[in-house]
């Protein structure tokens, strides 16, 4: 019964995303070549508190590229997975902050990268700290050789919730700026120091 209720919540969240998304005024800055029709699937990196518009943005501009997301195994993660499913995203359940425990999800995500899907990851999730990039996304890039694109989202007006991530809900009819920063490709072999350099470079590129 609980799972049924959670699925219904996910569908309601998807309706909310579509409802608000249809009123928003989008501006895009593409420094990465995201709109290149020949590009393969990428690993999208965006902060947990900016995830609300991502499914809508992907459907609006990149519906021709299949998607997948990494979501936590919690109840909240199930709601996110069910909401994103309404936008055509498959979900792997795991944690980017705990790659040991999320090994199965990491392997599944690696397969999705190789299939040419766009992969969505919130690298400070599922519990933070806010704006601190956890190592899972770098490990995924290292494992697959996939291209990581930092996706920055800025709202002109939004509600800020009192959650660990200070979740932002854009207000209807507000302006949303979506910035695709230059892509990053992670070397397959790195020392610990080189790994940390890559992690910091992506964290800084994502801004906040």
Secondary structure, 3 states (H helix, E strand, C coil): CHHHHHHHHHHHHHHHHHHHHCCCEEEEEECCCCCCCCCCCCEEECCHHHHHHHHHHHHHHHCCCCEEEEECCCHHHHHHHHHHHCCCEEEEECCCCCCCCCHHHHHHHHHHHHCCCEEEECCCCCCCCCCCCCCHHHHHHHHHCCEEEEEEEEECCEEECCCCCCCEEECCCCEEEEEECCCEECCCCCCHHHHHHHHHHHHHHHCC
